[in-house]
Amino acid sequence: MCALIALVGRPNVGKSTLFNRLAGKPMALVDDRPGVTRDRHYSPITIDDRQGTIIDTGGFDPTDLDPLIGQIKTQALAALDESDLTVLVVDGKDGITPHDIELAGVIRKSGRPYLVAVNKIDSYEKETNLPEFHEMGLDNLWPVSAAHGYGLKDFREALAQYLPLKEAEEEGADTPPKVAVIGRPNAGKSSLINYLSGEERVVVDHRPGTTRDAVDVTIEKNGKSYIFVDTAGVRRKGKVDEKLEKLSVMRALRSLDRADIAILVVDSTEGLSEQDAHIAGYAHERGRPLIIMANKWDAVKDRADTQKDLNRALDLKMAFLESAPVVTASAKTGLRVDRLFGLIDKIMGQYRFRASTAEVNRVIETAVEAHTPPYAGSGRLKFYYSTQVSTQPPTFVVFTNKPGSVHFSYQRFLVNRLKEAFGLDLAPVRLYLRARSGRHDKNEKKK
């Protein structure tokens, strides 16, 4: 039985469409042009009571003139090497090609189990195209249409024979934190992922726009697991003209929605830009804690002046972040990169913090006593009781007689008291004001 299933094939045969079908959601970018997928993408797959992981890979075409083709081929071969079952995807409409035959030879030599998905066969009549593909020297041919769903039921049943039974989840097991690596194009996000994983896990190139999908990579460090998400670089809106790049930016922002924490990678040789501040704002709006990694620190000549410029830019452009930690590091040399894990652990402890209602009430009552609320109209503001309603980030609700009259500066004062009392200096804290309802309000009016 196996757990890892690699989808391989030449460009534009429909691997990513099939990957999305099997994953049950649009995990990988799909476009009519070849070469969209460049890295390895992983997704769990469940068929009945069996479970495994599928891997999408870049198109295998040795004649491609793209400078990245060598790395794309390396990623595809790495997926083949680590997988337990290979699915060769071929184009049933265009017919067999020399590249299909070359890949078939690699699969035969591996000695591993395989299936051949003859894609773009969307009707019984078109199955007459199948015999041609026996020339590859492989059997186990399955006619499918990833786009229209034809033949997928039978194909999934064939896959299920190679999948192990699902294991019962351990109760109380800690969920690995998901860390979105965000930033402008060419800031060094993929280089950071590769350094942390100890392998060429994602494609790296000096040209911006190399990473297009959001790629999940599990990193083990000091006996703990972390899931890092490499994302596409986010350009200014005025420069995002191409349809594919727009999709990449949307995917990068969506990765923040499923992340616990974000690392903003900044090119320290270029300084902190307005676009870096915009990207940090995306994370802040979503309530995600942020670590700022000033990358390429090994290439900085005058580090003292650069540090001053960085601090000044943070004060001017990212004051809304308040106390986001900054790590001057180098993904190329590994300089201070390991500090990220300690910060992630500390921030996650705060991000998942939970206080009792009694503790929250005590903090708010002490704060109100120390700084009396101002008058609002004809009467003074009154705060009745408080509670924490959720974590990730820690979110509190304070019930008051006039929530719309509480000035933002006083709200900020209460937030700061909560952060100080509970040691939440690195995690964002949300505070909502609500009107007290029910008989208490009626009694209040009678007084």
N, C-alpha and C positions, 0 to 999 in steps of 0.2 A: 504494500500500500504506500501511497505517496502523499505529500503535502504541498509541494511546489510544482506548478504547471507553467511552463514558459511558452508564450505565443511568439513564434518567429516567422519571418517571411520577408520577401522583397518589399520595397516601398509601395504604398497605395493599394495593397490587396485587401485592406479592411481589418487589419489586426486590432486597431484601437476601437473600431465599431463593435467587433466581436468581444473585446475586453469589456467594454461598457455594458454590453448585453449580459455577459456572464456575471459581472459585478452587480448588476441590477440598478446602476446609476451612472451618470456621465462623469466618470473619474478622469478619463483621458480626453485631450482635445482631438477633435475630428475635423479634417478639412480635405477638400478635393486634391490639394497639392501634395506630392510626396515629400517626405522628410519632416513632417510636423512632429512626430514622436522622436525624441533623441535620447532620452534617459530610460532607465528601467522604472516601471510603475507597478506597484504591488496593490492587490486588493483581496480581501477574503472572499471566498465563494462558498455558498452553502447549497447543497442539493439534498433534499429530504433530510436525513439524519447524518449526513456526511459533510465534512468541511475541509477546505484546503485554502491555498493562496495561489492566485494567478498573477503572472508577470507579463506586462506589455513591454515590447522592445522596439527599437528603431528599425527602419527598413534596411535590409541587407542588400547593398548594391555596390560591388567593388568598382564599377565603372563610373560612379558618381564623382563629379568634380568638386563637390562641397568639401572645403578644407577639414570639416568636422567628421568626414565619413570614417576616418580611422578610429576615432573615439566611439562613434555610433556602432561600428562593427565590434569593437571591444566590449561595449555594453551588451550587445546581443549575444556574443559568445560567452560572456560571464553568466548571463541568465541561463544559457544552455548548460553550462558547467554545473551550476548550483541546483538545477531543477531535477525533479524525479520523473516527470513526464513532459515530453515536448509535443506541442501542437504546431505543425507546419501549416501555415495559412497560405493558400494559393488562390489565384484569380480564375474562377471557372468561366468567366466571360472572355478574357483575353487568351486563355490557354497556357500551356506549359512554356517556360523560358529556360535558358541556360542557367540563370541564377537559381531557379527552383531546383534544378538538377544538382547544382553545386551544394545547396543547403541540404538536400536529401542525402547526399553523400556524407556530409558532416553528421547528420542524425544517425545514419546507419553505423558509422564508425563509433559513435558514442555507446552503442549497445543498450541504450535506455529505451523504455517503452515510449511509444509515440502514437499520435493520431494525426490524420491529415484532414484539415477542414477546407473543402473546396468551396470557397465563398462565391457569392453573387449568383448562386443557383436558386432562383425564387419560384420555381415550379417543377412539377414532375417531368414535363416535356424537356426541360433543360438538363435533366440528369443524363441525357445522352452524351454530354460533354465529359463525363467521368472517365471512360476507358483511356482517354489520352494521357491521364495523369499516372497511369500504371507504368509509363515509361521511366518514371523516377526510380523505380525499383522498390517502391513502398506500397504496402497495402493499407488496410484500415482507413479507406477513403470515406468521408462523410460529407454529403452535399448539404450546404447550409446557405442561408442568406442572413447575414448579421443585420442588414438594414431592415429587412421585412419580417424576420423571424422564422422563415421557412426552414424546417429540418432541425431547429434548435432543441426541440423537446427530445428527439432521439440522440442528438449530440450530447446534451447534458447527461442523459442516462449513461452514455458511453464513458463520459468523464467520471461519473459517480463511482464506477467500478474501481477506479484508482485512488479514490479519496478515503481517508480514515474516518472512523466514526467520531462524531463530536465529543470532546471531553467536557465533563461537567466543570463549570467555572468555579474557582475557589472563592468562597465567601470571605469578604473583608480584604481581598487582595488589593493592594495599592495600584491605582491606575497610573501608568507612566505619563508624565506631563507632556503635552504637545507644545512644541516651541516653533513658531513661525519665524523663519529667517526672511526679513523684508529689507527693501532698500531700492535705490536707483539701479539702473542697468550698469553692469561692470564694476560694482562696488566690491565684489569678492564673496558674494553669498554662496555660490556653488563651491568655491575654493574652501570656504569654511566647512561645509558639509563633508567634502572629501578629506580634509585634514582630520576632522573628528571621527570619521568612520574608518580611517586608516587605509582607504582604497579610493580608486577613481570611481566613486559611486555615481557622480553626475558629470555631464559633459561641461568642460570649462573652455572658454575661448576669450580672446581679448575683445572681440566684437560684441557690442551690446545686443541683447535680445536672444542670446543663446538658449537660456532656459525659457520654456514656454508653458509647461505644465507645472502644477504644484506637486512636488515629489516627496513622499513620506520615507524617511530613513530612520530606522531604530538604532540607537547608539547605546552601548553598555559602558558604564563608567562607575568604578568603585562599588560594584555589585548592584547598581541601580540601572533601570532602563529609562531612556528618554527618546521621544519621537520628534525628530527635527523635520520641518517642512520647508524644503527649498522652493522659493516662489519666483515668478517672473519679475524682472525689474519694472518698477512703475515710473513711467515718463510723465512729463507735463501733458495735460489734456491736449494742448495744441499740437503736440508731436505724435499723438496716438491716432494715426490715420488708417492704418491697415487693419482689416477685419480681424485677422489672426491675433495681432497684438492687443486689440481691444479685448478679445476673449481671454488672453493671458493676464491682462490687468484685472479683469473681473475675477478670474480664478485666484489671483494673488490676494485680492481683498476678501474673497470668500474663505480663503485659508485662515484669515484672522478670526472669522466667525467660529471656526471649530478648534481654534488654538486656545491654550491657557495663557500663554505668555508670548511676547514677541522680542526678537533681537533685531534692532535696526542697524544694519551694516552701513557704515559711512566711510567714504574714501578720504582718509586723513590728508592725502597729498593734494586734494582739491578743496578741502574745507567743508563746512556744514552749509548746505544750500537751502534755499526756500523749499525746494522739492522734498528734501529730507524732512523738513518741518511738516509739510503736508502729509507725508507718509506716516510720520509719528502721530499726526492728528487722527488718521484713520484708526490706529490702534487705540488711541485715547478715547475716541468716540465709542468704541466697542467695549470699553472697560477692561482692556488688556494691559497688564503690567508690561513695562518696556525696559530692556537693557540696550544701551547704546554702545556698539562696538566700533571704535575708531580704527578701522582696518588699514593695512599697509603701513603700519607704524615703523616697520623696518626700513622703509624708503624715505622716511622723514629726516631731513638734514638738521634743522634747528628745532629740536623737540620742545624746548622751553617756550619759544615764541609760538609754536604751533599749539601747544597746550593752552596758552593764554588766549589765542584766537578762538580755539574750540570752546573754552569756557565762556568767553564773551558772546559767541554766537548762540550758545545754549541759553544764556540769559535773555538774549534779544528775541530769538526765534522760537524757543521751546519752553518759555516760562510756564506754560500750562502743565508741563510734566512735573514740575516741582522738584522731585528728588530721584529722577531716573538715574541709576548708576551708570558710569561711563568706564569702559575698559579699553585702554589703548593696547592694541594687539596686532598680530600679523597671522593671517590664515596661511600664508606662504611658509613662514618659518616656525609657526606654532607659538610665537612669543605671547605669553600670558593668556592664551586661549583657554587653558584649563580653569582659569578663574571663573569662566562662564558657568560651570557646573555648580560651584558653591553659591553663586548668586541665584541661579535657577532654583536650587533647593530652598534657599532662604525666602525667596519671593513666593514660591509655591506654598510654603507654610503659612504665609500671610494671606495669600490669595484664597486659601481654603479655610481661613480662620472662622471659628464660630464662637460667639459669646452668649451667655445666658441672658434672658430678659432682665433679671435682677441686676446683672453687671451693667447692662446698657443703661437701665434707668438710673443707676447710681452715678454713672459718668455724666449723663445729661443733666441730672439734678445738681451735681456739683458745679458743672459749667454755668448753669443758669444762675446759681447763687453767687458765683464769682463775678459774672458779668450780667447784670440785670437787663432783660430784654427792653427795648425802647417802647414807647407808646405807639399804638396804631389806631389813629382816629381818636375816638373818645375814651378809649381804654387801653390798658397795657396788654401786651401779648402774654398769653399763658400757655405753658407746656405741661401736658397732663402725664403722658407715659410714652415710653419708647421701647422698641424691640428690633432685633435683627431678623430680617425676613428671608435672607438667602446668602449664599457664599458665591465666590468666583464671579465678580469680586464681592467682598463683604458689603452688604446692602442693609441699610437701617431705615426705619420709619419712625418719625416723631409726630405724635398727635398734638395739635394745637388748636386754639380757638379761632385764629385767623391765618391760615396757611398762606394765603395770597399776600399778606402784609409783611411777611418776614423778609427783611432785606438780604440780598445775596451775601453781603459781608458777614451777617450774623450766621447764615447757613455755613459759610466757610469756617467761621469760628467754631461751630459745633463739630464740623467734620474734623478740624484739627485737634479738638479735645478727644475725639474718638480715636484718632490715629495715635496720639500720644499715650492715651490710657492703655491701648491694646498692642502697642508696638508695631503699628502698621505703617512704617515709614517708606516701604518700597512698593506696596500694593495700592491700587486705586480704591477709594472708599466712596460709596454712593449714599446719599441721604435724601429721603423724600419726606415732605411735610404733608400731613393729612388732617382733615377736619374730623373732630370727634363726633360720632353720630349716636343716635339713640336718646334715651331718657336723660343722659348727662347734659346734653345740649339744652333740653327743655328746662331742666333745673337751673342751668346757667342763666337763661333768659329771665327767669323769675326773680333772680337776685337783684 
